[in-house]
Amino acid sequence: LNMYTFAPFFRSYLEELGVKKIVWSQFTEAEMYKAGSKRGSIDPCFPSKVAISHIHDLINNEKNKIDILYYPTLINLADGLVGTTGSCVCPTVQSNSNVCKAAFTKETDEFANRNIAYVDNALNFLEPNFLVKQLFETFEDHLGLGKEENALAVKAGLKAMDEYYTEIKGIARTALNKLVATNKIGMLMIGRPYHNDPGLNHEIMDLIQQEGYPVFSMESLPDNEEELEALFGAEVRTGRISHPKDISDVYSNAYSSNTNLKMWAAKYAARHPNLAVIDLSNFKCGMDAPIYNVVEGIVEGTNTPYFTFHDIDENKPTGSIKIRVETICYALKKYEKELVERSHIQIEPKKEKIGEELEPVLV
C-alpha cells in the first residue's frame, strides 16, 4: 500500500544484497480483485481489501515463482514537514500485513503449502539507524547477510530514493514552468500512494491527462528554495508560518504522514495559480475524513479549482466517472481563460541556458 512511495528504496536495497529477481504485484484489475477477495473477512477501505487479492495473485503466479513474499509493516514515515505532532502510517495500513497473513493461514497455511516465506516485519523510516537494525533482523536468516553489507544496502536504498524524487521533482518543475509560460493549468492529485494505481483510482487521472492536463503527484511538487520562496516566502517573513513546510497554521494536531502531506500539498496548490486540485479518497477512510473540510478551506480560500472523489470503492461506475471528468475539464478550460485575462503572472527567464531555450520561472 506504500510501495508507490518506497519502491525505489526496496528495489535498490534488495539488488544491493544480490537479489536477482524481484517480482512486483501488478496494477489492480477487476478480475484479479474478484479472484482473491473471497478471503477477506472484514470490511475496511477498498485498498486494504484489495491487498489480499494482490497476495493471492502473487502466490498463484505460475510464471514467476516466488520464495519470499515481502509485505513490510510500515509504522512511521519521514514527511519532511514542520509543525506536526507525528508522522504515523494509517493504522489500517499498519495492521493490514497481519490481516493479510491471517487470511492465508487461518484454515490452511497457503504460504507453507507453496514453500513461500511470508515476511511482514515492522519498519520505521523516521529513524534511519533503527531502520538498519530492523532490516538486518528481517533478512538476516532469509538472505544470510551480515551487518555491514546490510548497512551499506540501506544506504544505497536511501540514496536511490533521494535520487528518484530529485528527478521527478525536476521533471515536475519543468512542466510547471511550461504551464506558467503558457497560462495553462495542471492537476495536482492529493491522495495516498496507492491512488497512483489506475485500478485504485478508477483511471480518473488517465482520463484527465488524456484531455491535455498534466497530472502531478504530491511527492513530485518542486520544493527547492526558489519555489518555496516564491510561494511561501512572504508568509514566513510576516511570521504567519515558521517555515515553508509548516502546516500548523491549518491543522494543529497533524500526526499522520500522508494526511500531513495532503494538507501541505493543498497549501502549495492554493498558492500556485497554475494548479487545480483533485482529492481522491476511499469510502470508509478514517484518516482522510477529518481533513476533508480543512483541504477544501485551504484551496477554496484562493479560488483554486477543487474537485473530489471521496467515495471510491470496488464499484467502478464508468458512465458516472466520465460525466464527472467531462465536468472537471469544462471547469478547467474556463479557469484557463481567466488566467489569460488576469495575466497576473510575470515570467522571467533564468540566466543559465537549458539546451537552446531559456527556462521560465515563477516569480
KAVENNOR-V833092 format. One record per helix or strand of 2 or more residues. SS is the DSSP state (H for helix, E for strand). FROM is the first residue (numbers start at 0). TO is the last residue. If there is no record, write none. Layout:
[[SS;FROM;TO] [SS;FROM;TO]]
This chain:
[[H;2;15] [H;29;38] [H;45;58] [E;67;69] [E;72;75] [H;90;104] [H;109;112] [E;116;118] [E;121;123] [H;127;142] [H;146;181] [E;185;189] [H;192;195] [H;203;209] [E;214;216] [H;217;219] [H;224;237] [H;256;270] [E;274;281] [H;285;288] [H;291;299] [E;305;311] [H;317;341] [E;346;353] [E;356;361]]
